[in-house]
Amino acid sequence: MDDFETAARLLDGAGTIAVVGLSTNPGKSAHSVPAAMQASGFRIVGVHPSATELLGHRAYQRLADIEEPVDIVNVFRPSAEAADVARQAVAIGARALWLQQGIVSAEARRIAEEAGLAYVEDQCMAVVRALTGARGTAS
């Protein structure tokens, strides 16, 4: 299965997406993509080192601080940080790790796949959602 097929399958039935690097700046993709996903029925949980609220919901400093199950960890951080985020995603029991368009990491892929997480890299979540018509299951 290629990354696009994996990505489409992941969005089908996903509810909660933790976004590491969700931006406070509405002009950045790291803000507009998660906002579009939220508008499509996905619960977006922002992970940001200093924000207390993002997209109208509580934000967390670390993945480990999130108090609910996470379906997908979506990464808007540089490729060099992806392996660390992969370890954190494994630690919280996420089902999948998704690196946004332009982000690739062989080490993050290895960490995720060895732990049984589905893995997508270098794909824009909002583009895949638009092409597949996926809707989130969050209420």
C-alpha positions as CSV (number, residue, x, y, z in Angstrom):
1,M,0.0,0.0,0.0
2,D,1.5,3.4,-0.9
3,D,1.4,6.4,1.4
4,F,-1.6,8.0,-0.3
5,E,-3.7,4.8,0.2
6,T,-2.5,4.5,3.8
7,A,-3.3,8.2,4.3
8,A,-6.8,7.8,2.9
9,R,-7.5,4.7,5.0
10,L,-6.3,6.5,8.2
11,L,-8.6,9.5,7.7
12,D,-11.6,7.2,7.2
13,G,-12.8,6.6,10.7
14,A,-10.3,8.8,12.5
15,G,-11.7,11.2,15.2
16,T,-8.9,12.8,17.2
17,I,-5.8,14.3,15.6
18,A,-3.0,15.7,17.8
19,V,-1.1,18.3,15.8
20,V,2.5,18.8,16.9
21,G,3.5,22.3,15.8
22,L,0.0,23.7,15.3
23,S,0.8,27.4,14.7
24,T,-0.8,30.4,16.4
25,N,-0.5,32.3,13.1
26,P,-3.6,31.8,10.9
27,G,-1.5,32.7,7.8
28,K,0.6,29.5,8.2
29,S,-0.2,26.1,6.8
30,A,0.5,24.7,10.3
31,H,-2.7,26.6,11.3
32,S,-4.9,26.5,8.2
33,V,-4.5,22.8,7.6
34,P,-5.6,21.8,11.1
35,A,-8.4,24.3,11.0
36,A,-9.7,22.8,7.7
37,M,-9.5,19.3,9.3
38,Q,-11.5,20.6,12.3
39,A,-14.1,22.1,9.9
40,S,-14.4,18.6,8.4
41,G,-15.4,16.9,11.7
42,F,-12.0,15.9,13.1
43,R,-11.2,16.8,16.7
44,I,-7.9,18.7,16.6
45,V,-5.7,18.8,19.7
46,G,-2.9,21.3,19.4
47,V,0.6,20.6,20.8
48,H,2.6,23.9,21.2
49,P,5.3,24.8,23.7
50,S,3.6,28.1,24.8
51,A,0.0,28.3,23.6
52,T,-2.8,27.5,26.1
53,E,-5.6,27.5,23.5
54,L,-5.6,26.7,19.7
55,L,-8.6,26.6,17.4
56,G,-10.9,27.2,20.3
57,H,-9.7,24.2,22.4
58,R,-7.1,23.7,25.1
59,A,-3.6,23.2,23.8
60,Y,-0.9,21.0,25.4
61,Q,2.9,21.5,25.7
62,R,3.6,17.8,25.0
63,L,1.9,14.8,23.5
64,A,2.2,13.1,26.9
65,D,0.0,15.8,28.5
66,I,-3.1,14.9,26.3
67,E,-5.8,13.3,28.4
68,E,-7.6,11.4,25.7
69,P,-6.9,8.7,23.1
70,V,-5.3,10.0,19.9
71,D,-5.9,8.4,16.5
72,I,-3.3,10.3,14.5
73,V,-0.3,12.4,15.5
74,N,0.2,15.0,12.7
75,V,3.6,16.6,12.5
76,F,4.3,20.2,11.5
77,R,7.9,20.3,12.7
78,P,11.2,20.0,10.9
79,S,12.3,16.6,9.7
80,A,15.1,16.5,12.2
81,E,12.5,16.5,15.0
82,A,10.3,13.8,13.6
83,A,12.0,10.8,15.2
84,D,11.5,12.4,18.7
85,V,7.8,13.0,17.9
86,A,7.5,9.4,16.7
87,R,8.8,8.1,20.0
88,Q,6.3,10.3,21.8
89,A,3.5,9.1,19.5
90,V,4.4,5.5,20.4
91,A,4.5,6.3,24.1
92,I,0.9,7.7,24.1
93,G,-0.5,4.8,22.1
94,A,-1.4,6.7,19.0
95,R,-2.6,4.6,16.0
96,A,-0.6,6.5,13.4
97,L,2.1,9.1,12.7
98,W,1.6,11.5,9.8
99,L,4.4,13.9,8.7
100,Q,3.1,16.8,6.7
101,Q,4.1,17.6,3.1
102,G,7.9,18.3,2.9
103,I,8.7,16.4,6.1
104,V,10.5,13.0,5.7
105,S,12.4,10.9,8.2
106,A,13.6,7.3,7.8
107,E,14.2,7.1,11.5
108,A,10.6,8.2,12.4
109,R,9.3,5.7,9.9
110,R,11.3,2.9,11.5
111,I,10.2,3.9,15.0
112,A,6.6,4.1,14.1
113,E,6.5,0.9,12.0
114,E,8.4,-1.2,14.6
115,A,5.8,-0.1,17.2
116,G,2.9,-1.0,14.8
117,L,1.8,2.5,14.0
118,A,0.6,3.3,10.5
119,Y,2.9,5.9,8.9
120,V,2.5,8.6,6.3
121,E,5.1,11.2,5.3
122,D,5.4,14.0,2.8
123,Q,1.6,14.2,2.4
124,C,-0.7,17.2,3.2
125,M,-3.5,15.9,5.4
126,A,-6.0,18.6,4.1
127,V,-5.2,17.6,0.5
128,V,-5.8,13.9,1.2
129,R,-9.0,14.8,3.0
130,A,-10.2,16.9,0.1
131,L,-9.4,14.2,-2.5
132,T,-11.1,11.4,-0.6
133,G,-14.0,13.3,1.0
134,A,-13.1,11.9,4.4
135,R,-15.0,13.3,7.4
136,G,-14.0,13.0,11.0
137,T,-15.9,11.0,13.5
138,A,-15.5,13.5,16.4
139,S,-18.8,14.8,17.7
